Amino acid sequence: MDFFSLYFFHSVWSLILVFPAILTSTPCRDMSLENGKGSPIYLGIVDPKLCLCCEESGGQPTLELKEKDIMELHHALKAEESFVFHVNTNGSISTFQSAAFPGWFISSSAEQGKPIKMTKDVGKDNTAFHFDPKV
């Protein structure tokens, strides 16, 4: 399991809370997922047990945190596709493409304090992430 630092924006009762979180990743074991898009992984926060997922909202894919144990996802033989991201790494830079919505990537804003989101505008939005592993 890998641990990374990342800031998340979690909506609770229409109140947006900003907190630093430890992001963990674990491989998806479902061999039936499409090949050639990168390594399929799950991304989550250990405490509380939350996982990143990509689901349609308002007519387009949205990045959400949902209550889910990342290890339950990992042990399942059939993937819950909305929780799977294909990671591609080149050196220390990684991109994360949604398995449920091919062509949509996790991105961050150039503006400080803006939440991470899903985008298909790879050249316009920042989709390349540098993660520092925590030991």
N, C-alpha and C positions, 0 to 999 in steps of 0.2 A: 504494500500500500504506500503511495506517495503522498506527502503533505506539502501544501503550498500556502503562501499568504495571499489573500485576495480580499477586497472589500465587497460586501454584498449589500443590497438594498432589499429589505424584507417588509412587505406591506402587512400591517396588522390593523384591522378596524379603520381603514382609510388613513392611518397614521404611518408615515414612512420613517422607519428607524434605520440609521446607518451605523453599522458596527463592523469592526475588523473580524474576520473569521478565518479559520484554518480549513482550507479546501483539501479534500482527500479524493484520490482517484483509485479505481480498481477496474480491472479488465472485465469486459462482457464476454461470457463464455459461449454465447449463441453462435454456432458456426454457420448458420443459415443467413447471416447478415451479408449485405452486398460487399464484395471485396474491392480493393483498389481505391478506397476513399480514406484509408488510414486505419489505425488501430481502434477498434470499438471499446469505449470505456464509459464508466459511470462517474459522475462528479458529485460530491456531496460534502456536507458538514457533519462531523461526528457528533457534536454535542451543541445544540439539540440535533436529533436525527432528521436532517433535511437533505434533499437531493435536488440538483438542477434538472429541470425538464423543459422541453420545448413543445408547446401546445398552441393550437390556433385560438386566437382571441381577437375579436374585432376584424376578422377577415385576413389576418396575417399571423405568422408564427411569433410567439412571445416567449421570452425566457422567464421561468418561474421557479420558486423554491417551494417544494412540496414535502410534507411530512412523509418520509420514507427512509428505511434503514438501508444504507448502501450495501451492506453485506448480504441482506436478503435478495437484493437485485443481483449481486454477484453470484450467489449460489443457485439462482434459477437457471434452468437449462434453456428456457425460452425468454428472450429479451422483451422487456417493456420498452418498445422503440422510442417513446417520447423521452425516456431517461438516458438514451444512448447518444454519445457524441463520438465522432471519428476524429481522433487526434493525429495530426501530422506534425512532426518535429524536424526542424533543420537546425542543427547545433543546439542552442539554448532557446530558440524561438519556436513556439507552438501555435497551431490554429485548431479550433474546435468546431467541426461541422455537425449539424443536427442529422441524426439518422432518420428521424421522422420527416424532416423537411430538407431534402438534399439541396445544396446550394445556399443554405442559410447558415451563418457562422455567428458564434459569440463575438461581440464587439464591445469596445469601450469608446467613450466620447473623448474628444480633445478638451472638452470643458470639464474642469474639476468639479466633483460633487455630483456628476450625472451617473445614473445607474448603468450597469452593463446591460446589453440587450442583444437581440438577434438582428442580423442584417444580411442582405444579399448584395449590398454595395461594397464589395471587397476593396476596391480601389479608393473609395471615398471614406469609409469607416475603418477604424483600427481593429483588425482581426488577428494581429500577431501579438502574442503574449510572451513575456519572459517571466518564468517562475523560478524562484529560489527555493530549492528543496529545504525543508526543515528536518533536522535529525531528531 
